[in-house]
């Protein structure tokens, strides 16, 4: 069992390092999710090495530290993947709930609230914590189920608001969430000597990275208009009195029926309306200029225009 946990730890750390080195445009909450999964697997590995109850509780706290904030970072990652902005209130709420939940778990040596009693037993040469749960243990189940409900609600809301242009991607994100939920429930209902969640988390890393890649840079070749129009910042200074929100409202009203803009296209449109160059847009969105060029071409196709001047002309008459 110890070897299994070590393999999972190496895989989690390896994926984190590969992500940091190979992915240029990183999503911060996905990065924190990767770190949390590595911390969870570190806790499982340390637990298997425990010789005393005190060290086992320490290892258990390490695993819970990763697990508690893993749920929060997964939620924030999905908020971003669904095209919504992560607001300060989201971060404060998630941090406060995570800190409170971890404090309840970590209080075990002093207060018999989360665990009434703990001991260790050796199974195939690896230590396992034997616990009798206390009165506050159900709060962790409520905490996790609350995050799962928030994730599913976010996905459903993004589909309703048409934040995700391709429903298949929304379904794929939902499948990742449900697979984690089912594995967690399975782990609770079926007695296993090995913590299979350590393996499930690594699978989630790979799936969420795939979704992130698809949402950010994947474009069907047959949807890219030829030739791709390269637009640079206009040297003409344009003065107008409309707010950006008013301009977007006018532009969206001109869209053909059943046509929606993706979250990335909306990001780029907002910056075009601020008269920013492709280079500036790429820097703000942490994308390559070629990626911005491709998404801009897709935006032009959706709007039925050939360049920025036609976009600006949409609201100049108002």
C-alpha distance (Angstrom), angle and dihedral (degrees) to the residues before:
residue distance angle dihedral
X1 . . .
X2 3.79 . .
X3 3.81 89.3 .
X4 3.80 90.2 52.1
X5 3.80 92.4 52.6
X6 3.81 90.2 46.2
X7 3.81 90.8 52.9
X8 3.80 90.7 50.3
X9 3.82 90.9 48.3
X10 3.81 91.8 50.2
X11 3.81 90.3 47.4
X12 3.82 92.2 49.3
X13 3.81 93.6 48.3
X14 3.81 91.0 43.1
X15 3.81 92.0 52.5
X16 3.80 90.5 47.7
X17 3.81 91.9 51.9
X18 3.81 92.0 44.5
X19 3.81 90.5 49.9
X20 3.81 92.6 49.7
X21 3.80 93.1 47.4
X22 3.80 101.5 38.3
X23 3.82 106.0 34.6
X24 3.80 109.6 75.8
X25 3.80 99.4 -175.0
X26 3.80 101.9 49.2
X27 3.79 125.1 -168.7
X28 3.85 104.7 -138.2
X29 3.80 95.5 -144.8
X30 3.80 91.7 49.8
X31 3.81 87.8 51.1
X32 3.81 90.4 52.8
X33 3.81 89.4 47.7
X34 3.81 89.9 55.4
X35 3.81 90.3 49.9
X36 3.81 91.4 49.4
X37 3.80 92.2 52.3
X38 3.81 89.9 51.5
X39 3.83 89.2 51.0
X40 3.83 91.5 50.0
X41 3.79 91.5 52.0
X42 3.81 90.8 46.1
X43 3.81 88.2 55.6
X44 3.82 92.5 49.9
X45 3.81 90.7 49.2
X46 3.81 93.9 48.2
X47 3.80 89.3 48.0
X48 3.79 90.9 57.2
X49 3.83 89.1 55.2
X50 3.81 95.7 49.6
X51 3.78 118.8 127.1
X52 3.80 97.5 173.8
X53 3.79 135.5 43.7
X54 3.80 90.3 -120.4
X55 3.81 93.6 56.6
X56 3.81 90.4 43.2
X57 3.81 90.3 55.0
X58 3.81 90.0 48.5
X59 3.82 90.7 51.7
X60 3.81 89.4 46.2
X61 3.82 89.6 53.6
X62 3.83 90.4 51.0
X63 3.82 90.5 52.3
X64 3.81 91.5 47.1
X65 3.81 91.6 47.6
X66 3.79 89.4 58.7
X67 3.79 94.0 40.1
X68 3.81 96.1 48.9
X69 3.79 94.4 51.6
X70 3.81 92.7 36.0
X71 3.81 88.0 70.0
X72 3.81 91.0 50.1
X73 3.81 94.5 47.9
X74 3.80 91.8 45.7
X75 3.81 89.2 53.8
X76 3.82 92.5 48.5
X77 3.82 90.4 46.9
X78 3.80 90.7 53.2
X79 3.81 90.6 47.5
X80 3.82 88.0 58.2
X81 3.82 94.4 42.0
X82 3.79 88.7 53.0
X83 3.80 90.7 56.9
X84 3.80 99.4 -105.2
X85 3.79 127.6 127.7
X86 3.80 118.0 -111.2
X87 3.78 102.4 -129.1
X88 3.77 128.2 -156.8
X89 3.81 90.2 -109.1
X90 3.82 89.8 58.2
X91 3.80 91.9 53.1
X92 3.81 94.4 45.2
X93 3.81 92.6 48.1
X94 3.80 94.3 47.0
X95 3.81 92.3 46.4
X96 3.81 93.0 48.3
X97 3.81 93.7 47.8
X98 3.81 91.7 46.1
X99 3.81 92.8 48.9
X100 3.81 91.4 48.4
X101 3.81 92.7 48.5
X102 3.78 92.6 48.0
X103 3.81 91.4 47.6
X104 3.81 89.5 55.2
X105 3.81 91.5 51.3
X106 3.81 94.7 43.6
X107 3.82 91.6 51.5
X108 3.81 90.4 73.0
X109 3.83 98.2 103.3
X110 3.83 90.8 52.7
X111 3.81 104.3 32.2
X112 3.84 128.2 33.2
X113 3.79 91.6 -138.2
X114 3.80 105.6 106.7
X115 3.82 94.6 24.3
X116 3.79 122.6 21.9
X117 3.79 91.3 -163.7
X118 3.80 138.4 -8.4
X119 3.79 136.7 -162.0
X120 3.79 137.2 159.6
X121 3.76 132.3 -120.5
X122 3.80 130.4 -173.1
X123 3.81 118.1 -121.8
X124 3.81 118.4 -179.4
X125 3.79 90.1 -20.1
X126 3.81 94.3 -51.0
X127 3.81 127.7 105.6
X128 3.79 120.8 -120.3
X129 3.79 126.8 -170.0
X130 3.80 113.1 -122.0
X131 3.80 108.8 -154.3
X132 3.78 139.3 -173.1
X133 3.78 106.0 -157.8
X134 3.78 123.2 -128.4
X135 3.77 134.3 -146.1
X136 3.83 95.7 -82.2
X137 3.80 96.6 51.4
X138 3.85 93.6 93.4
X139 3.81 88.0 63.1
X140 3.80 89.4 72.6
X141 3.79 90.6 55.7
X142 3.81 89.8 50.0
X143 3.83 89.2 47.4
X144 3.82 93.4 53.5
X145 3.80 95.8 40.8
X146 3.81 88.7 49.5
X147 3.80 90.6 56.5
X148 3.79 92.5 46.0
X149 3.82 89.4 51.6
X150 3.82 90.3 48.0
X151 3.81 91.1 51.4
X152 3.79 93.6 49.7
X153 3.80 90.2 45.0
X154 3.80 90.8 51.4
X155 3.80 91.8 51.0
X156 3.81 92.1 47.8
X157 3.81 91.2 47.7
X158 3.80 91.5 50.2
X159 3.81 90.4 53.0
X160 3.80 91.1 48.3
X161 3.80 91.8 49.0
X162 3.81 90.2 42.5
X163 3.80 91.7 -123.7
X164 3.81 89.5 142.9
X165 3.78 109.9 57.2
X166 3.81 94.6 -162.3
X167 3.85 114.4 55.9
X168 3.81 89.5 -159.7
X169 3.80 89.7 66.3
X170 3.80 90.5 51.2
X171 3.81 88.6 50.9
X172 3.79 90.7 49.3
X173 3.82 92.0 52.0
X174 3.82 89.8 47.9
X175 3.82 89.8 50.7
X176 3.83 90.2 55.0
X177 3.81 90.6 51.9
X178 3.81 94.3 45.6
X179 3.80 92.3 47.5
X180 3.79 89.6 55.9
X181 3.80 91.4 46.7
X182 3.81 93.2 49.1
X183 3.80 92.5 46.8
X184 3.79 91.2 49.6
X185 3.82 91.7 49.5
X186 3.80 90.5 45.9
X187 3.79 89.8 51.8
X188 3.81 90.0 52.1
X189 3.79 96.3 46.0
X190 3.79 99.2 41.2
X191 3.79 121.4 56.9
X192 3.80 111.7 -125.9
X193 3.76 128.5 171.5
X194 3.81 89.8 -150.2
X195 3.82 123.8 62.9
X196 3.80 99.4 -123.9
X197 3.80 90.3 -178.5
X198 3.80 86.1 81.0
X199 3.81 88.2 66.8
X200 3.81 94.0 40.4
X201 3.80 92.1 55.0
X202 3.80 91.8 55.1
X203 3.80 89.9 51.2
X204 3.81 88.6 51.5
X205 3.81 89.7 52.9
X206 3.77 91.4 57.1
X207 3.81 94.5 44.2
X208 3.80 94.7 48.2
X209 3.79 90.9 47.5
X210 3.81 88.3 52.7
X211 3.81 90.8 50.1
X212 3.82 91.1 47.9
X213 3.79 90.9 52.0
X214 3.80 92.1 47.7
X215 3.81 93.6 47.8
X216 3.80 95.4 47.4
X217 3.75 107.8 38.7
X218 3.81 112.0 4.5
X219 3.79 114.0 113.7
X220 3.82 126.6 166.2
X221 3.78 108.3 -116.4
X222 3.79 93.1 -135.4
X223 3.82 90.0 56.9
X224 3.80 95.0 59.2
X225 3.80 111.1 95.9
X226 3.78 116.7 -132.3
X227 2.87 125.1 -99.8
X228 3.79 100.7 28.3
X229 3.76 107.6 -133.2
X230 3.77 114.5 -128.8
X231 3.78 110.7 -146.8
X232 3.77 123.6 -170.0
X233 3.75 129.0 -175.6
X234 3.76 113.9 -67.6
X235 3.82 113.7 -116.0
X236 3.82 88.8 -146.2
X237 3.80 115.4 97.0
X238 3.80 108.9 -134.1
X239 3.80 121.3 -161.0
X240 3.79 121.0 -164.0
X241 3.78 137.1 155.3
X242 3.81 100.2 -140.0
X243 3.79 119.9 107.0
X244 3.79 119.2 -124.1
X245 3.81 90.5 -110.3
X246 3.81 90.5 54.6
X247 3.81 91.1 48.9
X248 3.81 91.9 50.7
X249 3.80 90.2 49.1
X250 3.80 90.7 54.3
X251 3.80 92.7 46.2
X252 3.81 94.9 47.2
X253 3.79 89.9 49.8
X254 3.81 88.1 60.6
X255 3.80 94.0 55.8
X256 3.81 117.1 114.7
X257 3.80 115.6 -104.9
X258 3.85 114.4 -78.2
X259 3.81 91.0 13.8
X260 3.80 117.2 126.4
X261 3.77 134.2 176.0
X262 3.79 120.5 -123.8
X263 3.79 120.5 -123.2
X264 3.81 90.6 -104.1
X265 3.82 92.7 48.9
X266 3.81 89.0 50.8
X267 3.81 90.4 50.7
X268 3.79 90.4 53.3
X269 3.81 93.9 43.8
X270 3.81 90.7 54.2
X271 3.79 90.9 54.2
X272 3.80 93.4 44.6
X273 3.80 86.8 55.4
X274 3.80 87.1 53.6
X275 3.84 86.9 56.0
X276 3.80 93.7 -117.2
X277 3.79 122.2 158.6
X278 3.79 124.0 -118.8
X279 3.80 89.4 -105.2
X280 3.80 91.8 53.7
X281 3.81 91.4 46.7
X282 3.80 91.2 50.6
X283 3.81 91.1 51.1
X284 3.82 93.6 48.8
X285 3.81 94.9 47.0
X286 3.83 94.4 39.7
X287 3.81 91.3 -122.5
X288 3.77 133.8 128.7
X289 3.80 117.5 -100.5
X290 3.81 89.7 -117.2
X291 3.82 90.2 55.7
X292 3.80 90.6 49.5
X293 3.81 89.4 48.4
X294 3.80 91.2 53.1
X295 3.82 94.1 47.5
X296 3.81 90.1 45.6
X297 3.79 90.0 54.4
X298 3.81 89.3 51.0
X299 3.80 89.2 49.4
X300 3.80 91.7 51.8
X301 3.80 90.2 50.3
X302 3.81 92.2 50.8
X303 3.80 91.5 49.0
X304 3.80 93.4 43.2
X305 3.81 93.9 -124.1
X306 3.78 134.9 122.8
X307 3.78 99.7 -144.9
X308 3.78 150.4 -13.6
X309 3.79 95.4 -74.0
X310 3.81 90.7 63.6
X311 3.82 89.9 50.0
X312 3.81 91.4 51.7
X313 3.81 89.9 47.3
X314 3.80 90.3 60.6
X315 3.79 93.1 72.1
X316 3.82 104.0 25.1
X317 3.78 91.1 87.0
X318 3.82 91.7 59.7
